[in-house]
Amino acid sequence: MKTPKFLFLDDIRNPLEFKIYQLTRNYIEAQYEDWQIVRNYSDFVNWIEAHGLPEFISFDHDLGLPQDPEIEEENGMTCARWLVNYCIDHNLKLPDFMVHSFNPVGKRNIEGFLKGYQKCYG
């Protein structure tokens, strides 16, 4: 099996559910096996550290509540912040991305943060 070039961050859905909503090349042309699905912050971080940056990341914002109430919620924005730090630390360009979240505030926050980083650092 080839290494997936697309990373899909979502706690319950899969990328093919979004094909009808997302009229972008990545969603239209991608086959299921092109995607790696990660369900939470830890899986997101571990996958990138093990495989490097994918070509494209699709973000959800809400990733469920932590099992331990003492742990702060980790969501798509947490992943976006980690990703920017990873790119800075490794002198890498941010991969292409989109935010497929149905949470309008979370979606705007992630998009604004990542687009702001791109604008300043390419």
C-alpha positions as CSV (number, residue, x, y, z in Angstrom):
1,M,0.0,0.0,0.0
2,K,1.3,3.4,-0.9
3,T,1.8,6.2,1.7
4,P,-1.3,8.4,1.8
5,K,-0.7,11.9,0.5
6,F,-3.8,13.4,2.1
7,L,-4.4,13.7,5.9
8,F,-8.0,13.9,7.2
9,L,-8.5,15.0,10.8
10,D,-11.9,14.2,12.1
11,D,-13.2,12.3,15.1
12,I,-16.1,10.5,13.4
13,R,-16.4,11.2,9.7
14,N,-14.4,10.1,6.7
15,P,-13.2,12.0,3.7
16,L,-15.6,10.5,1.2
17,E,-18.5,11.9,3.1
18,F,-17.3,15.4,2.0
19,K,-16.9,14.7,-1.7
20,I,-20.4,16.1,-2.4
21,Y,-19.6,19.3,-0.3
22,Q,-16.0,20.0,-1.3
23,L,-15.6,20.8,-4.9
24,T,-11.8,21.0,-4.7
25,R,-9.4,18.9,-6.7
26,N,-8.2,17.0,-3.6
27,Y,-11.6,15.8,-2.7
28,I,-12.8,15.1,-6.3
29,E,-9.7,13.2,-7.5
30,A,-8.7,11.4,-4.3
31,Q,-9.5,7.8,-3.8
32,Y,-10.2,6.5,-0.3
33,E,-6.7,4.9,-0.1
34,D,-5.1,8.3,-0.8
35,W,-6.3,9.5,2.6
36,Q,-4.9,8.8,6.1
37,I,-7.6,9.4,8.7
38,V,-6.5,10.6,12.1
39,R,-9.1,11.0,14.8
40,N,-7.5,13.2,17.5
41,Y,-4.5,15.5,18.3
42,S,-2.2,12.6,19.3
43,D,-2.9,10.7,16.2
44,F,-2.3,13.8,14.1
45,V,1.1,14.6,15.7
46,N,2.2,11.0,15.7
47,W,1.4,10.5,12.1
48,I,3.2,13.6,10.9
49,E,6.2,12.8,13.1
50,A,6.4,9.3,11.7
51,H,5.7,10.1,8.0
52,G,6.4,13.7,7.5
53,L,4.1,16.3,6.0
54,P,1.4,15.2,3.6
55,E,0.6,17.2,0.5
56,F,-2.8,18.2,1.8
57,I,-4.6,18.3,5.2
58,S,-8.4,18.6,5.8
59,F,-9.2,19.8,9.3
60,D,-12.2,19.3,11.5
61,H,-12.4,21.6,14.5
62,D,-14.4,19.6,17.1
63,L,-12.6,16.4,18.0
64,G,-14.7,15.2,20.9
65,L,-14.1,15.7,24.5
66,P,-11.1,14.4,26.3
67,Q,-11.6,11.2,28.4
68,D,-9.9,12.8,31.4
69,P,-11.6,16.0,32.6
70,E,-8.3,17.3,33.9
71,I,-6.9,17.5,30.3
72,E,-7.6,20.6,28.2
73,E,-9.7,20.0,25.0
74,E,-7.5,19.3,22.0
75,N,-9.2,20.3,18.8
76,G,-8.4,21.2,15.2
77,M,-7.0,24.5,16.2
78,T,-4.6,22.7,18.6
79,C,-3.5,20.6,15.6
80,A,-3.1,23.7,13.4
81,R,-0.9,25.4,16.0
82,W,1.3,22.3,16.4
83,L,1.6,22.1,12.6
84,V,2.8,25.7,12.3
85,N,5.4,25.1,15.0
86,Y,6.5,21.8,13.3
87,C,6.9,23.7,10.0
88,I,8.9,26.4,11.7
89,D,11.1,23.9,13.6
90,H,11.8,21.9,10.4
91,N,12.0,24.8,8.0
92,L,9.1,23.4,5.9
93,K,6.4,24.9,3.9
94,L,2.9,24.5,5.2
95,P,1.0,21.9,3.2
96,D,-2.1,22.8,1.3
97,F,-5.1,22.6,3.5
98,M,-8.8,23.2,4.0
99,V,-11.2,23.1,6.9
100,H,-14.2,20.9,6.5
101,S,-15.6,21.6,10.0
102,F,-19.3,22.4,10.4
103,N,-18.4,24.6,13.4
104,P,-18.4,28.0,11.7
105,V,-16.4,29.8,14.5
106,G,-13.8,27.0,14.7
107,K,-13.6,26.8,10.9
108,R,-12.9,30.6,10.7
109,N,-10.3,30.4,13.5
110,I,-8.3,27.6,11.9
111,E,-8.5,29.1,8.4
112,G,-7.5,32.6,9.7
113,F,-4.6,31.2,11.7
114,L,-3.2,29.1,8.9
115,K,-3.7,31.7,6.2
116,G,-2.1,34.3,8.4
117,Y,0.9,32.1,8.8
118,Q,1.1,31.6,5.0
119,K,0.8,35.3,4.4
120,C,3.7,36.1,6.7
121,Y,6.0,33.1,6.1
122,G,5.0,31.7,2.7
